Amino acid sequence: MDIKTFDQWINTLSTALTAGHKAGLSSTQIQNSAKILGDYLASNVVPDAPENKLLKELWEHGNDQERQSLANMMVKMVEAKNKN
């Protein structure tokens, strides 16, 4: 991924979230997909932006339930930004 800023990351998530809603995914399916994406990113991508480094550190130190909560919060944050 060539994401250098946190805003680029949020825009990428926003695009994915919009696509998920258009595809008819439920909120639960989107949240579960966000967790799967977080697992993948934490294992395979070196974060470019400082905020993404923090997210990766939080992800690595959290248990499964905490990771799902973090994914859910990211979805809520992007949904709120999309409403503005």
Salt bridges, closest charged atoms under 4 A:
ASP2 OD1 - LYS4 NZ 3.48
ASP39 OD2 - LYS35 NZ 2.81
ASP48 OD2 - LYS4 NZ 3.91
GLU60 OE2 - LYS56 NZ 3.89
ASP64 OD1 - LYS35 NZ 2.77
GLU79 OE2 - HIS21 NE2 3.45
